[in-house]
Amino acid sequence: MSQLYSEHWKDYELLDAGGDRKLERWGNVITIRPDRNAYFKAVMPYSEWIKKANFEFIEHSNTQGEWKALKTNAEKSWSISYRKINLNLHLTKFKHVGLFPEQQANWDYIEDHVKPGDRFLNLFGYTGAASLVARANEADVFHCDSVKQIISWGRENMESSGLSDIHWVLEDAMKFAQREVKRGHTYQGIIMDPPAFGIGANKERWKIEDKFQELLTITLQLLDSGGFLIANTYSPRLSENDILEIAEDLNISGKTNVDTLCVKSTSGKVIEYGQRTLIEL
């Protein structure tokens, strides 16, 4: 299984990882967050982490918790930059801050492959880093997410980046993709970051290992010849072999690569985040 490493940049650094936690620097703010992928021993003692960090996330359940301020006057909202884009970060009760930095390798791929005038689709788009990178390249960008607050967050990032005219779609990503197929719309680039599991609006259960083939089938119908599709999956129940078997079943005409998204900490520890499937027609 090949590994695809996302790199640190001026405003982001994975400082250390271990003990089911990670120590990260976001601009001038340092956080401690839970991460089950950091199951190994950290390099620095935890006491050093506490001295460095501004905030630590304390879990109350598998899905929620609260941030504990470790320094006085620590800001709970702040901004960082990545190349041409600006990103507004906030502490949330779900341990996230509004950005998945392991996606940096995907942003660079988009920047290198999206051209002015290309139609670009970001499904399950979250706060929109990939959308902003594509829009900064003058693509016609459609960003779909089902959470109103997340769409507002993405719009805030667009405006902070000095960009405009992203098409914000507040809708279930699967349903929007199905409707786009019926409308005959196509895209030169697509990225999607579906959740590993969840509960839908009608209380239906979502498991990516059950839905991935259907999702891939739909999105491939939206992809132009010569275009690319990036699919990020964060489930141990959907392995590289599973993905390659699905791709073979779908008889995809282009090239399919599956890599594990990774970030290496400054201290030398490696966190593996999940599979990244790249299909180039």
Stockholm file with secondary structure:
# STOCKHOLM 1.0

chainA/1-281         MSQLYSEHWKDYELLDAGGDRKLERWGNVITIRPDRNAYFKAVMPYSEWIKKANFEFIEHSNTQGEWKALKTNAEKSWSISYRKINLNLHLTKFKHVGLFPEQQANWDYIEDHVKPGDRFLNLFGYTGAASLVARANEADVFHCDSVKQIISWGRENMESSGLSDIHWVLEDAMKFAQREVKRGHTYQGIIMDPPAFGIGANKERWKIEDKFQELLTITLQLLDSGGFLIANTYSPRLSENDILEIAEDLNISGKTNVDTLCVKSTSGKVIEYGQRTLIEL
#=GR chainA/1-281 SS CEEEEECCBTTEEEEEEETTEEEEEETTEEEEEECTTCCSCCSSCHHHHHHHCSEEEEESSSSCEEEEECSTTCCSEEEEEETTEEEEEECCTTSCCSCCGGGHHHHHHHHHHCCTTCEEEEETCTTCHHHHHHHHTTCEEEEEESCHHHHHHHHHHHHHTTCCCCEEEESCHHHHHHHHHHHTCCEEEEEECCCSEEECTTSCEEEHHHHHHHHHHHHHHTEEEEEEEEEEECCTTSCHHHHHHHHHHTTCSSEEEEEEEEEECTTSCEEEEEEEEEEEC
#=GC SS_cons         CEEEEECCBTTEEEEEEETTEEEEEETTEEEEEECTTCCSCCSSCHHHHHHHCSEEEEESSSSCEEEEECSTTCCSEEEEEETTEEEEEECCTTSCCSCCGGGHHHHHHHHHHCCTTCEEEEETCTTCHHHHHHHHTTCEEEEEESCHHHHHHHHHHHHHTTCCCCEEEESCHHHHHHHHHHHTCCEEEEEECCCSEEECTTSCEEEHHHHHHHHHHHHHHTEEEEEEEEEEECCTTSCHHHHHHHHHHTTCSSEEEEEEEEEECTTSCEEEEEEEEEEEC
//
